[in-house]
Amino acid sequence: MKFGMRKPSLNKRIAARTSLKRQVVHRAGLKMPRGYGWLRNPKKYTYNKVYNRTTFDIFKLIKKLFR
């Protein structure tokens, strides 16, 4: 598990928005309500919950500084 600052990746950002799996799920109307990730994939949900609490995004940090 990573602790501290996340290293930004432009390729991963673009891939997440343009993936075939995302397009299929969204067009088929199979989206789940916000907060229901634990129901769809509990293992991934717990990993992401811990990861997001132990790391921080450099862009969000910069945004807070210049607010």
PLY file of the C-alpha trace (Angstrom):
ply
format ascii 1.0
element vertex 67
property float x
property float y
property float z
element edge 66
property int vertex1
property int vertex2
end_header
0.00 0.00 0.00
1.23 3.47 -0.87
1.55 6.30 1.63
2.05 9.96 0.78
1.77 11.77 -2.54
0.35 10.09 -5.65
2.35 10.46 -8.86
0.06 11.89 -11.56
-0.25 10.01 -14.85
-1.85 11.66 -17.87
-2.14 8.33 -19.71
-4.12 6.72 -16.87
-6.40 9.75 -16.65
-7.26 9.54 -20.34
-7.60 5.73 -20.26
-10.07 5.87 -17.37
-12.34 8.21 -19.32
-12.16 6.43 -22.66
-12.13 2.75 -21.70
-14.41 0.37 -23.58
-15.71 -1.14 -20.33
-16.79 2.29 -19.05
-18.57 3.10 -22.31
-20.49 -0.20 -22.30
-21.60 0.11 -18.67
-22.71 3.74 -19.03
-24.58 3.24 -22.31
-26.35 0.12 -21.04
-27.63 2.06 -18.01
-26.01 -0.31 -15.51
-24.63 2.47 -13.32
-25.09 2.02 -9.61
-25.93 4.90 -7.27
-23.01 6.70 -5.60
-21.78 4.86 -2.52
-22.80 1.39 -3.69
-19.29 0.30 -4.73
-19.16 -2.12 -1.79
-22.08 -4.00 -3.34
-20.51 -4.35 -6.79
-16.95 -5.27 -5.74
-16.29 -5.31 -1.95
-12.57 -6.14 -2.23
-11.89 -3.22 -4.59
-14.04 -0.93 -2.41
-12.01 -1.60 0.74
-8.67 -1.25 -1.08
-9.72 2.10 -2.60
-11.06 3.34 0.74
-7.71 2.73 2.45
-5.67 4.01 -0.53
-7.59 7.27 -0.74
-7.13 7.90 2.99
-3.37 7.21 3.02
-2.40 9.13 -0.13
-3.07 12.60 -1.51
-3.22 14.14 -4.96
-0.72 16.90 -5.81
-3.34 18.79 -7.87
-5.79 18.93 -4.97
-3.00 20.19 -2.72
-2.14 22.98 -5.16
-5.82 23.85 -5.51
-6.15 24.28 -1.72
-3.06 26.49 -1.58
-4.36 28.95 -4.18
-7.95 29.13 -2.99
0 1
1 2
2 3
3 4
4 5
5 6
6 7
7 8
8 9
9 10
10 11
11 12
12 13
13 14
14 15
15 16
16 17
17 18
18 19
19 20
20 21
21 22
22 23
23 24
24 25
25 26
26 27
27 28
28 29
29 30
30 31
31 32
32 33
33 34
34 35
35 36
36 37
37 38
38 39
39 40
40 41
41 42
42 43
43 44
44 45
45 46
46 47
47 48
48 49
49 50
50 51
51 52
52 53
53 54
54 55
55 56
56 57
57 58
58 59
59 60
60 61
61 62
62 63
63 64
64 65
65 66
